[in-house]
Amino acid sequence: MPFLTRRSPRTTTHSTHPMTTRSRGGLFHRKDRDRVAGGYKASLANPNTTRAGRKHAKHELRAMGRGRETHVPFMTKVKRTLGIRSTPKHRRSTMRRTRY
């Protein structure tokens, strides 16, 4: 294999273990269901998420058996509708520049 090339990820499945879906995943690299659910919950509160994305996140949370966690507070819906953010735009741009 050449020195500075990139290997493509393998997508073959193992038949030895039913929980492993990829050959690179293995026993220690499974998705944590709590973190996946946390990502879906974060997308529900994110004002940049599209309506279709929020609908998908709700569907996935309900499919995971976490239907009670799909509730979005009323104030979050109001802020999303009005475009109100907790951090003003000029502060976000200065925070982004000073991070590095």
C-alpha positions as CSV (number, residue, x, y, z in Angstrom):
1,M,0.0,0.0,0.0
2,P,1.4,3.4,-0.9
3,F,2.5,5.6,2.0
4,L,0.3,8.7,1.8
5,T,-3.0,7.3,0.4
6,R,-6.3,7.1,2.1
7,R,-7.9,3.7,2.7
8,S,-11.6,3.4,2.0
9,P,-13.7,2.2,4.9
10,R,-14.8,-1.4,4.7
11,T,-18.4,-2.1,4.6
12,T,-18.5,-5.9,4.7
13,T,-20.4,-7.5,7.5
14,H,-19.3,-10.1,10.0
15,S,-21.4,-13.2,10.4
16,T,-19.7,-14.2,13.7
17,H,-21.4,-11.6,15.9
18,P,-25.0,-10.4,15.3
19,M,-24.4,-6.9,16.8
20,T,-21.4,-6.0,14.5
21,T,-22.4,-4.4,11.3
22,R,-19.0,-3.4,9.9
23,S,-15.6,-5.0,9.9
24,R,-14.0,-1.9,11.4
25,G,-16.5,-1.5,14.2
26,G,-15.8,-4.5,16.3
27,L,-16.8,-5.1,19.9
28,F,-15.7,-1.7,21.3
29,H,-17.0,0.6,18.6
30,R,-20.7,0.2,18.8
31,K,-23.0,3.2,18.9
32,D,-24.1,4.2,22.4
33,R,-27.9,4.4,22.3
34,D,-27.9,7.2,24.9
35,R,-25.6,9.4,22.8
36,V,-27.6,8.7,19.7
37,A,-30.8,9.7,21.5
38,G,-29.0,12.8,22.8
39,G,-28.1,13.8,19.3
40,Y,-31.7,13.5,18.2
41,K,-32.9,15.5,21.2
42,A,-30.3,18.2,20.4
43,S,-31.6,18.5,16.9
44,L,-35.1,19.1,18.2
45,A,-33.9,22.1,20.1
46,N,-31.5,23.4,17.4
47,P,-33.0,26.4,15.5
48,N,-31.0,25.5,12.4
49,T,-32.6,22.1,12.0
50,T,-35.2,21.9,9.2
51,R,-38.8,20.8,9.8
52,A,-38.1,17.5,8.1
53,G,-35.0,17.0,10.3
54,R,-37.1,17.6,13.5
55,K,-39.8,15.2,12.2
56,H,-37.1,12.5,11.5
57,A,-35.6,13.0,15.0
58,K,-39.0,12.7,16.6
59,H,-39.7,9.5,14.6
60,E,-36.4,8.0,15.6
61,L,-36.8,8.8,19.3
62,R,-40.2,7.3,19.3
63,A,-38.8,4.2,17.5
64,M,-36.2,3.9,20.3
65,G,-38.9,3.9,22.9
66,R,-38.2,7.5,24.0
67,G,-41.4,9.1,22.9
68,R,-41.6,11.2,26.1
69,E,-38.4,12.9,25.3
70,T,-39.7,14.4,22.1
71,H,-41.4,17.2,23.9
72,V,-40.1,20.7,22.9
73,P,-40.8,23.5,25.3
74,F,-43.1,26.3,24.1
75,M,-40.5,29.0,24.6
76,T,-38.1,27.0,22.3
77,K,-40.8,27.0,19.6
78,V,-41.3,30.7,20.0
79,K,-37.6,31.5,19.8
80,R,-37.2,29.3,16.8
81,T,-40.2,31.0,15.1
82,L,-38.9,34.5,15.8
83,G,-35.2,33.7,15.1
84,I,-34.2,34.6,18.7
85,R,-30.9,33.1,19.8
86,S,-29.4,33.0,23.3
87,T,-26.1,34.5,22.0
88,P,-26.2,37.6,19.8
89,K,-24.7,37.3,16.3
90,H,-21.8,39.7,16.9
91,R,-20.7,37.8,20.0
92,R,-20.9,34.5,18.1
93,S,-18.6,35.8,15.3
94,T,-16.1,37.1,17.8
95,M,-16.1,33.9,19.8
96,R,-15.5,31.9,16.6
97,R,-12.4,34.0,15.7
98,T,-10.8,33.9,19.2
99,R,-11.3,30.2,19.7
100,Y,-7.9,29.3,18.0
